[in-house]
Amino acid sequence: MAVSEKTCKIVWAEAGGRCAICRGEVVTPGTDCDDPSVFGEEAHIVARSKGGPRAGDLDDASRHSRTNLLLLCSRHHKQIDDQPAHFTVERLREIKEWHAAWVRRLLDDSVSGDVRLVPDPAFPQPRVLELITRGNPLWNMIKTSVTFEYALPDGLPDDEDSSIVEFLDLLRDYLDIAPELYSVRDNRDAEKSLQEHIRELVEQDFLVGAYVRHMLYVDGHGAPMAWPMLRVEVLPTSAAVVTDRTGRPYAAEQGEEQLAEE
């Protein structure tokens, strides 16, 4: 039994014609003498053969249903089959759900008025920013987040403004590619890059603060989805106030001791 033409169309439509991992378009434009090139592939979440990656006990109808298929580019289709220990059935189902929600958010104008982010009641909402002095804590926040917001001062000299913007652009880039970095070396290199930018900002008398706010993505289709949001602020050292986790300011001496401990 093969995947039906109707099922293929549904899978492509739900994915918006984009790879569920990299979100790149899987059809290239045609030329004046050639048709468009198609490199999108319907990948099985539970393997279609008993000896394949992520093999499971599904009947033929379920194995080739749209719920067991996700659209990937050829590169990521090969990757998930080569790395089944990382791309488990549960992880691929989560990737499919996240991607479908992303497509709906961008393309479904009919429910645009209903789309919103609301605080997740299962998590306490942060009240203060965590002072970021190393790359590792910030990288861990990036890896757990799916969206990003930021704040930076106005009226800065061009060189300082450029340094902060470069740092924030780096964060956005890392947020996009973090799910694809698996090796310890890749993750460590990312941490070092972040730490170098943080160090440069500190040398210019800026502090970096961040937290992850746990939100729910609500779009009127099914159950709300977890949508962790990373917030990063870059502040002049003179404007920062050291507090405890409840937001209560430390005395000057107490604040210095706290920073020394961290």
Stockholm file with secondary structure:
# STOCKHOLM 1.0

chainA/1-262         MAVSEKTCKIVWAEAGGRCAICRGEVVTPGTDCDDPSVFGEEAHIVARSKGGPRAGDLDDASRHSRTNLLLLCSRHHKQIDDQPAHFTVERLREIKEWHAAWVRRLLDDSVSGDVRLVPDPAFPQPRVLELITRGNPLWNMIKTSVTFEYALPDGLPDDEDSSIVEFLDLLRDYLDIAPELYSVRDNRDAEKSLQEHIRELVEQDFLVGAYVRHMLYVDGHGAPMAWPMLRVEVLPTSAAVVTDRTGRPYAAEQGEEQLAEE
#=GR chainA/1-262 SS CCCCHHHHHHHHHHTTTBCTTTCCBSEECCCSSSCCEECEEEEESSCSSTTSTTCCCCCHHHHTSGGGEEEEEHHHHHHHHHCTTTSCHHHHHHHHHHHHHHHHHHHCGGGGGGCEEEECTTSCCCCSCEEECSHHHHHHHHHTCSEEEEECCSSCCHHHHHHHHHHHHHHHHHHHHGGGCCSHHHHHHHHHHHHHHHHHHHHTTEEEEEEEECEEEECSSSSCEECCEEEEEEEEGGGCCCBCTTSCBCCHHHHHHHHHHC
#=GC SS_cons         CCCCHHHHHHHHHHTTTBCTTTCCBSEECCCSSSCCEECEEEEESSCSSTTSTTCCCCCHHHHTSGGGEEEEEHHHHHHHHHCTTTSCHHHHHHHHHHHHHHHHHHHCGGGGGGCEEEECTTSCCCCSCEEECSHHHHHHHHHTCSEEEEECCSSCCHHHHHHHHHHHHHHHHHHHHGGGCCSHHHHHHHHHHHHHHHHHHHHTTEEEEEEEECEEEECSSSSCEECCEEEEEEEEGGGCCCBCTTSCBCCHHHHHHHHHHC
//
